[in-house]
């Protein structure tokens, strides 16, 4: 937490002075009371039980209320994640044959669909989300939109195809981003590509050329290597190993200023998506929270008044 007007905290000195005055008044009052009755044993038998801590509670609550008001005047703020204006995320999903491997149950593609759907649903509405599917080529299935149902429906319809073209997926994602209108201030749209794959580029644009295009556009690519080193598929009657290629995907992310993740289970993939969803497309801003302190001060003042009325039939 930080303060926009910290100089106003000087008013806490007045609250502290009032607290000190209360303590002094209590001490003096106790002394005067004791002087009137020199026979303390007789006083103990005749005087009713004093209210003890209850006598001081209303004053303590009132002082806390005043301190809360001072903090509110100092305009406290805290850092909050706020969706960026026209922020756009392109979700690029590998649908190559290797995604049929069952080292992640029920299969890599089925798990990717489930996690991608959850990712789409957790994103705030102000963020545009697009979908690119790639195997031997890349296709923009859904242009950036805030219609989550359109994206989740397209995710459910993803089907396997042959070969892998990661570079083409990056270029197709960049084309989709270009279709989004400029931000309100006329600047470029804040965008990010989130690419999930288990393999390496076999056809199409090499990764390094696609990375260069992403750098030139100022669009980072975050990659998720999904699968295990022991994955296999049965293809044309033969068992084919399809170990996940984390190195190539990490290199792509690093070259574009993105982040690289690895997931070997459905739960891990969903965790990665949740973590990414709380950072991509957001900007940290300082938001004023003085209203919380004002509200707390009001509650404390009401509690002080209620306690004083119930116990002493007067307001503090």
N, C-alpha and C positions, 0 to 999 in steps of 0.2 A: 504494500500500500504506500502511496505517496500523497503529498499535499500540494495543492495549487496555491494556497495562501497560508503558508506555515507561520507567517508573522502574526496571524490572529491567535496563535496558541498562547500569546502573552496574556490573553484573558484568563487562562488557567490560573494565573497568579491571583486573580481576584477570587476564584473559587477556592484556592488554597487558603487565602486570607480569611475567607468566610468560615472554612472548616476550622482554622486555628481559633477564630473568635468563638466558635461554638464550644471548642474544648475548654478554652479559658473560662467561658461563662458557666460551664458545668462544674469546673473545679471550684470557682468562687461560690457558686450556689451551694455546693456540698459543705464548704467551710462555714458559711453563714448558718446553715442548718444545724451543723454540729455545735456551734457556739451557743445557740439558743438552749440546747439541752445538755447541761454539763454532766448529768447523771445518765451515762450511756447505757447502763444495765436497765434502768427504768425505761429509757427510750426504746430499747429493743423489745420490751414486753408490751409497750403501748402502741407504737407506730405500726401501721399496716405494712405488709410486704410491698417493697417497691417494685416497679415493673421491670427492673433490670435492663437486659439488652433491648427489650421492646421500646424503651424510652428513647433509644438512640437510632433505632432503625428508620423511622420516617425522615430524620435529618440526613442520615447516610444516603437514603434513596434520592432525596432532593438534591444533594450535592453531586451524586452520580449523574442525575438528570442534567444539571447545569454543565458538568464536564462534557456530556454527550452533545449538548447544544454548541459548546465551543468547538468541538471537533467537527461538527457539521459546518460551522462558519469557516473552518480552515479548508473546506472543499477537498475532502479525501477522494482519491481515485484508486482504481485497481486495474490491472491489465486484463483485458478480455479479448477472446477470439471473435472477430466479426467477419461475416462473409464479405469478400471483396466485391466491389461493383462490377457486374457482368463477368465474374470469375467463371472460367470454363475448364472442365476436366473432360478429357477424352479417355475412355476406358477401352484399351486395345487388348483383345483376348485371342490367344492362340487356339485354333481349332484344327491343328494338324493331327494326323493319325496317331502320333505318339501320345496325344492327350487322352487316348483310349486306355492307357495303362491303368491297371487296378492296384498299383502300389499305394494309392490313396483311394480309400473306399468311398463310394462304390466305383468311381473312376476319377481320373484327374479332371476331365471336362465336367462331369456331373458336380463335383465338389466346387469347381471354379464357378459354375453357374449359380450355385447356392450362395457362395460368398459374395459374388458380384451383385446379386440381387439385394442382399443385405446392405452392401455398400451403397447402392443406388437409393435405397429407402432411408438410410440414415443421413444423407446429405441434405442440408437446408435448401429450401426451395429457391432462394435467390441465386444459387449456383447452377449454371448450365452444365448438363451432362450429355456427352455424346458416346456412341458405341462404334468401334471398329472391330471387325473380325478378320483374322488373317490365317492363311495356310500358304498355298502356292502363290497367292495374290492377296491383296488387302482390299476390303470393301467398307465403306462408311454405311453402316446399317441404320444408324440414327444420327442425324445432325444434332449439334448441341441444342438442348432444349431443357426447360424446367418441368416437362411432363414426364414424371418418373414412370408412369404406367407404360408409356411408349418404350422406354428403355428396358424395363423388366420383361416386357413381352418379347422383345427382340432377343434378350439374353436367353430366355427359355427356348427359343427356336434355333439356337446355334447348333450346327451340325458339323461333323468331321469332314476333312478333306485332306488331300495329299500335299506334302512338302511344307516348307516354312520360309516365310519372307518377312523377317522382322524389320528390315530396313524399309520395305514398302509400307509396313504398318505405321512406322513413324511418319513417313511422308504423307500418307493418307490422313493421319491424325492432324498434321499441320494444315492440310487443305481444309479440313473440317473447322479448324480454329479460325481460319481466315474468313469463314462465312459469317462469323459473329460480328455484329455492328461494333464500331469503336465505343470505348467507354465514354461516359458523359463529358469528361474533360477533353475528349478528342485524342487521348493517348491510346496505346495498344491495350488490348484486352488481356488481363492477367490470366494466363493459361498454364496448364500442366497436362502431361501425358502420363497415364498410368498403364503400364504394359505388363501383362502376365503371359509367361511362356515357360516351356520346359526344355526348349531346344536351342538350336543355333540356325543362323541364316543359311539356307541351302540354295535359294534362288533369289533373283531380283536384286535390289539395291544393297550394296554392302553396308554393314552397320556403321562404319566410320564415315561414309558419305551422308548417311541419314543423320548421324550425330552432328555433323557439321551444319546441316540444314537446320536442325533444331537449335543449335547454338546461335546461328545467324538470326533466327526468329526470336531468340530469347525465351524459348520454351524448354524447361527441364523435362527430362524423361525419367520417371521413377519406375524401376523394374521389380518384378516379383518372380523369382525362380521357383517354380512349383513342381514338386515331385521329389523322388529319392534317387540315389545312385544305382539302385537295384531294379528300377522299373523295366518291364519288358512288355511287348505286345506280340500278338500272333498275327502276322501279316503274310498273306498269300501262302498259308500253310507252314510258315516258318516262324520260329520264336526269335524276335529281334530285340536286343537290348536298347532301351531308350533312357539312358541315364540323363538326369537334368544337367544342363550346362550353365552353371552359375557364373563362371568366369566371364563369358561373353556378355551376359546380361549386366553384370556388375560394371564391366568396362563401358558399356553403353550409358549406364546411369552416370558414371563418373565423368564421362566426356561431355555430358550435357548439363551438369550441375544438379542432377537429381539424386535420389537415394536408391540403394539396392537392398532388397530383402530376399529372404529365402524361407519357404514354407514347405513342410513335408507332410502335413496333415490338414484336414479340413478346419479343425479348430485353430491351428496356427495361421492358416490363410485368413480366417475371419478376424483374428486378432490383428494381423497386419492391416487389413482393410479398415478396421476401426481406428487404429493409430493414424493411418494415412488420412482418413476422413476427418480427423480432428485437426489436421494441419494444412493440407492442400486446399487452396481456395479461400484461406482465411488470412487476415492480417491482425496483428496484435495492436489494440488501441487502448488508451487510458480512458476509462469511463468513470464519471463522478458517481460516488456512492453516499453522498451526504444525506440523502433521503433516509438511508438505513439508520444513521446516527440520530437524525431528527425523530424518527419513529421510536427508536429505543429510548430517547430522552423523554418523549411523551408518555411511554409506558411506565417508565420509572417515576415520573411525576405523579401519574395517576395512582401508582402503587403506594407512593408516599402519602398522598392524601387519604386513600382508603384506609391504610394502616393507622394513621393518626385519628381518623374519625371513629374507627371501630374500638380502638384501645383507650383514647383520651377524649373523645367527643369534641374534637376541634381539628382544624386544619393546621399543618405544620407552619 
